[in-house]
């Protein structure tokens, strides 16, 4: 959804938007805001590469040395997804060598620590993770945390859990009984 929102905004600036998402190719194909592209072609053709993926085993270090080498020397890499989708050691080298023009990071591979050397570069923009910095979002996050804690303390599965399979284990049942 975030990638789709970025694509809608980019078309307002007459940008051609290429997108790659193997799970949702049909949505991209039917979108008036983006065109499907193989990932390697997207990297080779894009002036700006923005990442909007969850952190999974498939997306960990999605961008590393080979991908940076495919990008144009004038390209910018933007990560507002999850820090470890970029191999920051490879990114640091790519930024220093001019392999890519620059990067903007709202998340970091080893949060809250920064990869040494990133702060000394003039072709990188580093921001604290501000994607959720609104009163409404922070209030919702607090309410979710309270609901999860209250359910757990009452011996019920948390309503907003990433790994629901843990509740099926005997270990969890022993812990709460």
LOMIGU-856746 format. One record per residue (C-alpha): x, y, z; residue in one letter; residue number from 1. Coordinates in Angstrom, 1 decimal. Layout:
N
<drendren X="X" Y="Y" Z="Z" residu="a" num="NUM"/>
...
***
This chain:
177
<drendren X="0.0" Y="0.0" Z="0.0" residu="x" num="1"/>
<drendren X="2.8" Y="2.4" Z="0.8" residu="x" num="2"/>
<drendren X="4.4" Y="1.7" Z="-2.6" residu="x" num="3"/>
<drendren X="1.1" Y="2.4" Z="-4.3" residu="x" num="4"/>
<drendren X="0.8" Y="5.7" Z="-2.5" residu="x" num="5"/>
<drendren X="4.3" Y="6.7" Z="-3.5" residu="x" num="6"/>
<drendren X="3.5" Y="5.8" Z="-7.1" residu="x" num="7"/>
<drendren X="0.3" Y="7.9" Z="-7.1" residu="x" num="8"/>
<drendren X="2.3" Y="10.9" Z="-5.9" residu="x" num="9"/>
<drendren X="5.2" Y="10.3" Z="-8.3" residu="x" num="10"/>
<drendren X="2.8" Y="10.4" Z="-11.3" residu="x" num="11"/>
<drendren X="1.7" Y="13.9" Z="-10.1" residu="x" num="12"/>
<drendren X="5.3" Y="14.9" Z="-11.0" residu="x" num="13"/>
<drendren X="5.1" Y="13.2" Z="-14.4" residu="x" num="14"/>
<drendren X="7.5" Y="10.5" Z="-13.3" residu="x" num="15"/>
<drendren X="7.5" Y="7.1" Z="-15.0" residu="x" num="16"/>
<drendren X="7.1" Y="4.6" Z="-12.2" residu="x" num="17"/>
<drendren X="8.4" Y="1.0" Z="-12.4" residu="x" num="18"/>
<drendren X="7.4" Y="-1.5" Z="-9.8" residu="x" num="19"/>
<drendren X="8.4" Y="-5.0" Z="-8.8" residu="x" num="20"/>
<drendren X="6.4" Y="-7.2" Z="-6.4" residu="x" num="21"/>
<drendren X="6.3" Y="-10.9" Z="-7.3" residu="x" num="22"/>
<drendren X="3.3" Y="-11.5" Z="-5.1" residu="x" num="23"/>
<drendren X="1.2" Y="-8.6" Z="-6.6" residu="x" num="24"/>
<drendren X="2.1" Y="-8.5" Z="-10.3" residu="x" num="25"/>
<drendren X="-1.6" Y="-8.4" Z="-11.2" residu="x" num="26"/>
<drendren X="-2.1" Y="-5.3" Z="-9.1" residu="x" num="27"/>
<drendren X="0.8" Y="-3.6" Z="-10.7" residu="x" num="28"/>
<drendren X="-0.4" Y="-4.6" Z="-14.2" residu="x" num="29"/>
<drendren X="-3.8" Y="-3.0" Z="-13.5" residu="x" num="30"/>
<drendren X="-2.4" Y="0.1" Z="-11.9" residu="x" num="31"/>
<drendren X="-2.6" Y="3.4" Z="-13.8" residu="x" num="32"/>
<drendren X="0.3" Y="4.7" Z="-11.7" residu="x" num="33"/>
<drendren X="3.0" Y="2.1" Z="-12.3" residu="x" num="34"/>
<drendren X="4.4" Y="-0.5" Z="-14.8" residu="x" num="35"/>
<drendren X="5.7" Y="-3.9" Z="-13.9" residu="x" num="36"/>
<drendren X="9.4" Y="-4.4" Z="-14.2" residu="x" num="37"/>
<drendren X="11.8" Y="-7.2" Z="-13.5" residu="x" num="38"/>
<drendren X="13.9" Y="-6.2" Z="-10.4" residu="x" num="39"/>
<drendren X="17.2" Y="-6.0" Z="-12.3" residu="x" num="40"/>
<drendren X="15.6" Y="-3.8" Z="-15.0" residu="x" num="41"/>
<drendren X="14.1" Y="-1.5" Z="-12.4" residu="x" num="42"/>
<drendren X="17.5" Y="-1.1" Z="-10.8" residu="x" num="43"/>
<drendren X="19.2" Y="-0.4" Z="-14.1" residu="x" num="44"/>
<drendren X="16.6" Y="2.2" Z="-15.3" residu="x" num="45"/>
<drendren X="15.6" Y="4.1" Z="-12.2" residu="x" num="46"/>
<drendren X="16.7" Y="7.5" Z="-11.1" residu="x" num="47"/>
<drendren X="15.2" Y="6.9" Z="-7.6" residu="x" num="48"/>
<drendren X="14.8" Y="3.4" Z="-6.1" residu="x" num="49"/>
<drendren X="12.4" Y="3.4" Z="-3.1" residu="x" num="50"/>
<drendren X="11.9" Y="0.4" Z="-0.9" residu="x" num="51"/>
<drendren X="8.6" Y="-0.5" Z="0.5" residu="x" num="52"/>
<drendren X="8.9" Y="-4.2" Z="1.6" residu="x" num="53"/>
<drendren X="8.5" Y="-6.1" Z="4.9" residu="x" num="54"/>
<drendren X="11.7" Y="-7.6" Z="6.4" residu="x" num="55"/>
<drendren X="11.7" Y="-11.3" Z="5.5" residu="x" num="56"/>
<drendren X="14.3" Y="-13.9" Z="4.7" residu="x" num="57"/>
<drendren X="13.8" Y="-13.0" Z="1.0" residu="x" num="58"/>
<drendren X="14.2" Y="-9.2" Z="1.6" residu="x" num="59"/>
<drendren X="17.1" Y="-9.3" Z="4.0" residu="x" num="60"/>
<drendren X="19.9" Y="-7.5" Z="2.2" residu="x" num="61"/>
<drendren X="17.7" Y="-7.1" Z="-0.9" residu="x" num="62"/>
<drendren X="20.1" Y="-4.4" Z="-1.8" residu="x" num="63"/>
<drendren X="23.8" Y="-5.3" Z="-1.6" residu="x" num="64"/>
<drendren X="26.8" Y="-5.0" Z="-3.8" residu="x" num="65"/>
<drendren X="25.4" Y="-6.7" Z="-6.9" residu="x" num="66"/>
<drendren X="22.2" Y="-4.6" Z="-6.8" residu="x" num="67"/>
<drendren X="24.2" Y="-1.3" Z="-6.2" residu="x" num="68"/>
<drendren X="26.4" Y="-2.2" Z="-9.2" residu="x" num="69"/>
<drendren X="23.3" Y="-2.5" Z="-11.4" residu="x" num="70"/>
<drendren X="22.1" Y="1.0" Z="-10.5" residu="x" num="71"/>
<drendren X="23.0" Y="4.1" Z="-12.4" residu="x" num="72"/>
<drendren X="25.8" Y="6.2" Z="-11.0" residu="x" num="73"/>
<drendren X="23.2" Y="9.1" Z="-10.9" residu="x" num="74"/>
<drendren X="20.6" Y="7.1" Z="-9.0" residu="x" num="75"/>
<drendren X="19.4" Y="7.6" Z="-5.4" residu="x" num="76"/>
<drendren X="18.3" Y="4.8" Z="-3.0" residu="x" num="77"/>
<drendren X="15.6" Y="5.6" Z="-0.5" residu="x" num="78"/>
<drendren X="14.7" Y="3.2" Z="2.3" residu="x" num="79"/>
<drendren X="11.7" Y="3.8" Z="4.5" residu="x" num="80"/>
<drendren X="10.9" Y="0.1" Z="4.9" residu="x" num="81"/>
<drendren X="13.1" Y="-1.8" Z="7.3" residu="x" num="82"/>
<drendren X="16.8" Y="-1.2" Z="7.9" residu="x" num="83"/>
<drendren X="18.2" Y="-4.7" Z="7.1" residu="x" num="84"/>
<drendren X="16.8" Y="-4.8" Z="3.6" residu="x" num="85"/>
<drendren X="20.0" Y="-2.9" Z="2.7" residu="x" num="86"/>
<drendren X="23.4" Y="-4.2" Z="3.4" residu="x" num="87"/>
<drendren X="24.8" Y="-0.9" Z="4.8" residu="x" num="88"/>
<drendren X="28.4" Y="-1.9" Z="4.5" residu="x" num="89"/>
<drendren X="27.9" Y="-2.4" Z="0.7" residu="x" num="90"/>
<drendren X="25.9" Y="0.8" Z="0.6" residu="x" num="91"/>
<drendren X="28.7" Y="2.7" Z="2.4" residu="x" num="92"/>
<drendren X="31.2" Y="1.5" Z="-0.2" residu="x" num="93"/>
<drendren X="28.8" Y="2.3" Z="-3.1" residu="x" num="94"/>
<drendren X="28.3" Y="5.8" Z="-1.8" residu="x" num="95"/>
<drendren X="32.0" Y="6.4" Z="-1.3" residu="x" num="96"/>
<drendren X="33.0" Y="5.0" Z="-4.7" residu="x" num="97"/>
<drendren X="30.3" Y="6.9" Z="-6.6" residu="x" num="98"/>
<drendren X="28.5" Y="3.7" Z="-7.7" residu="x" num="99"/>
<drendren X="25.3" Y="5.6" Z="-6.8" residu="x" num="100"/>
<drendren X="24.7" Y="9.3" Z="-6.3" residu="x" num="101"/>
<drendren X="23.2" Y="9.1" Z="-2.9" residu="x" num="102"/>
<drendren X="20.9" Y="7.6" Z="-0.4" residu="x" num="103"/>
<drendren X="18.2" Y="8.6" Z="2.1" residu="x" num="104"/>
<drendren X="17.6" Y="6.3" Z="5.0" residu="x" num="105"/>
<drendren X="14.7" Y="6.6" Z="7.5" residu="x" num="106"/>
<drendren X="15.7" Y="3.2" Z="9.0" residu="x" num="107"/>
<drendren X="19.0" Y="1.6" Z="9.7" residu="x" num="108"/>
<drendren X="20.4" Y="-2.0" Z="9.5" residu="x" num="109"/>
<drendren X="21.5" Y="-2.0" Z="13.1" residu="x" num="110"/>
<drendren X="19.1" Y="0.4" Z="14.7" residu="x" num="111"/>
<drendren X="19.6" Y="2.4" Z="16.8" residu="x" num="112"/>
<drendren X="23.3" Y="2.2" Z="15.8" residu="x" num="113"/>
<drendren X="24.5" Y="3.6" Z="12.5" residu="x" num="114"/>
<drendren X="27.0" Y="1.9" Z="10.3" residu="x" num="115"/>
<drendren X="30.3" Y="3.7" Z="11.0" residu="x" num="116"/>
<drendren X="31.1" Y="6.1" Z="8.2" residu="x" num="117"/>
<drendren X="27.5" Y="6.9" Z="7.0" residu="x" num="118"/>
<drendren X="27.3" Y="10.1" Z="9.0" residu="x" num="119"/>
<drendren X="30.5" Y="11.5" Z="7.4" residu="x" num="120"/>
<drendren X="29.1" Y="11.4" Z="3.9" residu="x" num="121"/>
<drendren X="27.6" Y="14.4" Z="2.1" residu="x" num="122"/>
<drendren X="25.6" Y="12.2" Z="-0.3" residu="x" num="123"/>
<drendren X="23.5" Y="10.5" Z="2.4" residu="x" num="124"/>
<drendren X="20.5" Y="11.8" Z="4.3" residu="x" num="125"/>
<drendren X="19.8" Y="10.1" Z="7.6" residu="x" num="126"/>
<drendren X="16.6" Y="10.6" Z="9.5" residu="x" num="127"/>
<drendren X="15.2" Y="9.0" Z="12.7" residu="x" num="128"/>
<drendren X="12.4" Y="6.6" Z="11.9" residu="x" num="129"/>
<drendren X="9.7" Y="9.2" Z="11.6" residu="x" num="130"/>
<drendren X="7.3" Y="7.4" Z="9.3" residu="x" num="131"/>
<drendren X="5.0" Y="6.9" Z="12.3" residu="x" num="132"/>
<drendren X="5.5" Y="10.2" Z="13.9" residu="x" num="133"/>
<drendren X="1.9" Y="11.5" Z="14.1" residu="x" num="134"/>
<drendren X="-0.3" Y="11.8" Z="17.1" residu="x" num="135"/>
<drendren X="-2.9" Y="9.5" Z="15.7" residu="x" num="136"/>
<drendren X="-0.4" Y="6.8" Z="14.8" residu="x" num="137"/>
<drendren X="1.4" Y="7.0" Z="18.1" residu="x" num="138"/>
<drendren X="-1.9" Y="6.9" Z="20.0" residu="x" num="139"/>
<drendren X="-3.0" Y="3.8" Z="18.0" residu="x" num="140"/>
<drendren X="0.4" Y="2.2" Z="18.7" residu="x" num="141"/>
<drendren X="0.0" Y="2.8" Z="22.4" residu="x" num="142"/>
<drendren X="-3.6" Y="1.3" Z="22.4" residu="x" num="143"/>
<drendren X="-2.3" Y="-1.8" Z="20.5" residu="x" num="144"/>
<drendren X="0.4" Y="-2.3" Z="23.1" residu="x" num="145"/>
<drendren X="-2.0" Y="-2.0" Z="26.0" residu="x" num="146"/>
<drendren X="-4.5" Y="-4.4" Z="24.3" residu="x" num="147"/>
<drendren X="-1.7" Y="-7.0" Z="23.8" residu="x" num="148"/>
<drendren X="-0.4" Y="-6.7" Z="27.3" residu="x" num="149"/>
<drendren X="-3.9" Y="-6.9" Z="28.9" residu="x" num="150"/>
<drendren X="-4.7" Y="-10.0" Z="26.9" residu="x" num="151"/>
<drendren X="-1.4" Y="-11.7" Z="27.8" residu="x" num="152"/>
<drendren X="-1.8" Y="-10.9" Z="31.5" residu="x" num="153"/>
<drendren X="-5.3" Y="-12.4" Z="31.3" residu="x" num="154"/>
<drendren X="-3.9" Y="-15.6" Z="29.8" residu="x" num="155"/>
<drendren X="-5.3" Y="-15.0" Z="26.3" residu="x" num="156"/>
<drendren X="-3.5" Y="-14.7" Z="23.0" residu="x" num="157"/>
<drendren X="-2.5" Y="-11.1" Z="22.2" residu="x" num="158"/>
<drendren X="-4.8" Y="-9.7" Z="19.5" residu="x" num="159"/>
<drendren X="-2.0" Y="-8.1" Z="17.5" residu="x" num="160"/>
<drendren X="0.7" Y="-10.6" Z="17.3" residu="x" num="161"/>
<drendren X="3.3" Y="-11.2" Z="14.5" residu="x" num="162"/>
<drendren X="3.8" Y="-14.9" Z="15.3" residu="x" num="163"/>
<drendren X="0.5" Y="-16.4" Z="16.3" residu="x" num="164"/>
<drendren X="1.9" Y="-19.9" Z="16.0" residu="x" num="165"/>
<drendren X="3.6" Y="-19.4" Z="19.3" residu="x" num="166"/>
<drendren X="0.2" Y="-19.6" Z="21.1" residu="x" num="167"/>
<drendren X="-0.2" Y="-23.2" Z="19.8" residu="x" num="168"/>
<drendren X="2.9" Y="-24.3" Z="21.7" residu="x" num="169"/>
<drendren X="2.9" Y="-26.0" Z="25.1" residu="x" num="170"/>
<drendren X="5.7" Y="-23.6" Z="26.2" residu="x" num="171"/>
<drendren X="3.3" Y="-20.6" Z="26.0" residu="x" num="172"/>
<drendren X="0.5" Y="-22.5" Z="27.8" residu="x" num="173"/>
<drendren X="2.9" Y="-23.5" Z="30.7" residu="x" num="174"/>
<drendren X="4.2" Y="-19.9" Z="31.0" residu="x" num="175"/>
<drendren X="0.7" Y="-18.4" Z="31.5" residu="x" num="176"/>
<drendren X="-0.8" Y="-21.1" Z="33.7" residu="x" num="177"/>
***
